[in-house]
């Protein structure tokens, strides 16, 4: 009787723990049995036109601290607003809070916005800093097959005067081909490309204006 009671208590405790988690690991759709490593990428297929000359000598990208959806290799999905879970059988190859700044770095380098573009912590001296915050990054499956959602906030700082000269938020939602992790990753990568498409002309305009302003 004592052994049965101990087993019952342990089982009940495990059930309560599983139900109390805010982000429960569940699968959506028809995932493969093996665990998949998926890469968040800039899915743009349009060639980037390079500027004839950089606007500034150097620029640094600083990732902002991210929440649970971006500071993890788990891939998040949501069946209803503000309620998130993670795919069981798939994960990102790199945490989005680290990957997204690298993807932006490549896009800015391809555009030739600055003579050199680096990430904070690299040995690069620059007067200009772009701060990148990830507001959301998940597979919205409220209506299957759902869509990949990405929202970011970007700040441009003049490091010489330690002032923020511009700020703007960008978001995109692109349809997923299916309600599974692979399709979710591709839809979110397409949303990243759309966000960057909107971000670049804004950043170029603000950087051009700020760089020409008198000190």
Steps between C-alpha positions, in 0.01 A plus 500: 500500500783736584676431169176559308448833681856615424458414130168692491655811657795494260267458202275783610797730557635426153160575347472833682853596389423417138177700505655803670764577235436814294668353190432129468691289249239370258509416133279655233441337167683202357861527624755236409603254772863621507586833660554767233747789522357795304675825410332838522619689193440803282279344233511796262542403134546856374862611439608794717615805304825626648539870574766682295671605826441422870309757702725464806841341561374240748187378676446258789193282565402433860246228582266588784412247773215285374207318655429129508397480134834628365758411764465125446566245228146368540256596223183657637145472374169638620145373461348801678621853585773527764514122559812334366642150478810345341543241229625173647686362201670809357716789616698792361867449417565828686300712740317775305638768736844412360403402146284799404777760556734291283241487224453877521878544489516308171214700350664833598836382364337401171341846474831672582333724754825537695865442422499230770213336688568307819330357805543649845806350662699472180816714466339772290489874576178662384306819566168338412316218675186313398317336789282203402226366729285198417139557609359173370601207283262205481268286289144628536271200445173648625371407154710215354731484316566841655774755436850590609501821705801722564501839676808703588585845636805683368679800649773706336750662738767763447777377728684832483219680681353190666157582364233301324424663168228267369275212603247287317323165530458258210285190470400247238279193480549255212282192435640157579464221246411247769439475875838352588838620621678500161227710338495725807876561478473588131206737559688674781808530276283661232363737765859589596568589136187718485597679823850567363351627173312764701784569743775575249352807324393644836845450652668639190286815513555552874872431483546733205312777681681450831844472343452832318371682808746748653686373809 
